[in-house]
């Protein structure tokens, strides 16, 4: 793994940062990405159309043909720019291999950057929103495990939270494996993230445990690569209210001999209200973290699940 910077590095469509690189010379600046999330990450901007040499401003382009193998064609003059885009993409993907990216935010609905529902003109009377941008498809084919979203989907608080959680956890994993991998570091990482992973997928959390159980018989480098792949698969699954409630009750079991009957009843009531959607997740999480500190319960106190970061992004504050 390449050494990383202090902040997670995330690829992004350049126009979302406020740069005037769109076909009409304008931008698509997203305030959350630039002013809020941008304080905690390092953006790696990419604009396929400008970097390919199509110019700013330029004639707009759109997807034409089969949605699974669309071509990029200029709207008015009908010039096919697909080959040039793919040649550039091959070089750019090679460069991004060394950037230690932990995610990517694409421009929605763009014929080059849209990850889904991009208009495709295929000879029908009206275009269908069934396509994927040429660059987005190439990136996701090359980095299939990296979390990706577009700026429109990130306006959904649950999708945004899941993306943020995933990129920061992936960054922590890579940090844990630097500067030198070790089985001990891998075991410590898994122990500290046990509840967080469980909230996304209990079955994959168990699969990761089986990987660690075979650690001494496995090549360490191969084991770390496989573990990271399963980790990202797990984190990309949504952490539902039901799964969170199951994790909270499991965590509460670590305090069963330390809490009074009233304290246990209060915790169970709050967990139930959270599962029903009447309370935000941060309420039972904060209460559990308080009890873990008060009773000095080391396993709970070490869980990243009880200390979502960055605090300023107010994760788990929605009901």
N, C-alpha and C positions, 0 to 999 in steps of 0.2 A: 504494500500500500504506500502511496506517495505521502510525504509529510504534508500536513494541512495547515491552514492559517488559523488564527484565533477564533474566527467565526465560521459557521457552516457555509460552504460555497454552493450556491444554487444558480443554475442557468436560468435565463429569463429573456423573453422577447424584448429587444431594446426599446421599442416604442412604449412599453409599459412603464419605463423609467422616466418618460417625458422627453425623450430624444425625438427630434423631428425627422423621422426616417420612413414614415408611411408614404404610400403612393402619391398622396395629395400634398406632401410636404408637412403634414401635421403629425401629431403624436397621439397616444392613447394612455396618458399617464394615469396610474392607479394610485390613489392617495394612501390606501392601506399598505400597499407593497413598498412605496417609496418612503413614507413618513413613519409608519408603525413597524411593520415586519422588517423593513430595511435597516432598522437600527440594530438588529440582532444577527443579520446574515451579511455575507459578502456576495453581491450579485455578479454573475458572469454574463454580460449582455451579448446577445446574438441577434442579428437581423439578416435572415437569409437573402431577402430580395436586394437590400442595399449592398451586402457583402458579396453577392454574386455579380454585382456591377450593373444592375438594372437602372440605377440612378435615382435621385430624389430632386423634384418629383418625377413620376414615371407613369407610363400607361398601366392601368390596373390589369391584374391577371385573374384567371379563375380556373377551376378544375374542369376537365373535359373528359368524357369517355367512361370506361368501366370504373366504378368507385374503388375497386380493389387494386387497380393499376392506372390511376388517373394521370393525365398529362396537364402540365401548366401551360396555359395559352393566354396571350394578351387579348384583352376584350375586344378592342376595335380592329387591330391589324391582323389578328390571328396568328401571330408568331409563336411557335412552340419553344419555350425556354426550359423544358424539362431536363434535357441532357446537361445544360450548363449548371442547373441547380443541383443535379445529382453529382456532377464532378466536384463542385464546391463542397457539397455535403460530405463526400468521402474524405476530403482534406480536413474539414472542420471537425468531424468526428474524431479523427486521429489526434487533433490538437486537444480536444476536450477529454481524451483519455487521461491526460496528465494533470487535469484540473481538480481532481478529487471531489467531483460534484456529489452532492447527496440528494439532489432533486432538481426539478425544472418547472418553471411557470411559463406556459405558452399563451400567446394571444389567441383568444377564442375566435372561432369561425373564419380564421385566416386561411387562404388557399395554400400557404406555405407552413403556417404554424398551428393551425387548428387541430386539436386532438380528436375531435368528434363533431358530427353534425355540420360539416362544411358543405356548402352548396356544390353540387356536381351537375354540370350540364351534359346530359347524355342523349340528346336527341328528342327528349320528351317535351311536352308543351311548357312545363315549368321545371326549374331545377329542383333536385331533391337534396335534402340535408342529410346525406348519408356518407359523406367523405371524410378523409383525414388529410391534413396538409402534408405536402411532400417532405418537408424538413422534419415535421413532427413524427411522421411514420419512420423516417430513417433513424431519428434519434431513439425512438422507442424500440426499434428492432435491434439497435446496437447496445442499448442499456435497458434491457427489458425489466430489470428489477428496481430501477430507480423510481421513486415516487414522482409522478407528474400530475399537474392540474393546470387549468386555465384560470384567468382572473375572474371570470364570471362564476365558475363553480366555487371559487374561494370566498365568495360572498355568503355562501351557506355556512353558518357557524360550525356545524358538525363536520363538514368536509374540510373547512379551514383548520379546525383543531386537529383532525386526524393527520392532515398533511404536515402541520407544524410538529406534532408529536413524532411523526415518522422521521423527518429530516434531522431533528435534534437527537433522537435515539441512535440513528445511523451514525451521526457524527461522534457521539459518545463511544460507540462501539469501535470505530476506527481509531479514536484517541486511545482507547484501552489497549489496542494492539500495537501502539507505537511506544517507544522506538523499536521494541523487539517483542515479537509474539511470544506468548507462553501459555501453557495449559492452565496455570494458576490464574492468569489475568482473564482468560476466557470463563473460567468457573466463577470468578468474582463478578464479572459483568452479568452473567446469567442470574446469579443469586440476587443481585441488586435490582434486576429488571423483571424478576419472576412474576410479580403481580401485574405489571404493566403489559407484559406479553400475554398473560392469561386473560386479561380483559378484552383482548382482540381475538385470540384463538386458543382455547384450552388444548385442542388436539395438536396444534403446531408447537405449543409450549412443551407438551410431553415429548414430541418428536425431537425438539432441541435438547431435552434432558437425556434422551437416548443417545444422541450424538456425543454429548459430554461423557456419558458412561463408557463410551468406546474410545475415549480420547487417547489413552495410552497405546492403543493398538493402531492408531491412525497417523498418517502423515500430518503434521501440525498445520502446514500451509494449506493443504487440501481441506482439512477440517474447518479452518477459519473461513475459507471461501464458502463452504457448504453451510456453515452456521449463519453467515451473513445473509445468504440467499433465503434461508428459512425465516430468519428474523424479519426481513423486509416483507416477505409473503404474509407473515402474521400481522405485522403492523398496518399493512394496507387494507386489512379487513376491518370493517367498522366495529368500534367498541359500543355495543348497544346498551340500553338501560338494564336489560336482563343480565347481560354478561357482567356489567359493572356491579350490579347488586350481588351476584354470585361471588365476585372477587372480594367485595367488602365484607360479606359474611364469613368468607374464608379467612380474611385478615383478622376479623373480630375474634376468631377462634384462638389466635395467639395471645389474646388478653383475657381469656375466659376465667383464669384463676386470679386475675388482678383487679377486675372491675366489680363493683357492687351490683346487686340485682337491678337496682334502679338505673344504673349507668348502662348495663347491657340492654335493658328494655328501651331506654332512650335511643341507643344506637340502632337497634333493630327497627324502631319506629321511623327513624330518619332514613334508614336504608330503604324501607318500604315506600315512604313518600317519594324518595328519589326515583325508585323503579317505576312508580306510577306517573312520573313526570311533573310532580308538584313542587319539587325542590331541585336546584342545580346540584350537580355531582360534587362541586367544591365543598358543600356543607358537610356530608359525611366524611369526605376525605380529610378535611381540616380537623374534624372531631377525632378521627382515628389517629391522625398525626399527633394531636395534643396528648391523647392517652398513651401513645407509644413513647413520647418523650417523658411524660410524667412518671411512667413506670419503667423507664429505661429498658424497653424491649428491643434488643439490638437488631433482630431480623426485620421487624417492621420499620424501625427508624432508618434503616438503610435503603428502603424501597423507593425507587424513583416515582412509583405510582402515587405516593403520598406527598410528593413535592414537584408538581408539574412546573416546567420551566419553558421559556422565561416568564417570571411572575407577572411582568408588565403586560403580557399579552392576554392575561385574564382567561386562561384556559379553564374549561369545565365550569364556567360561570353561567351557562345557559341551562334552562330546565328541559 
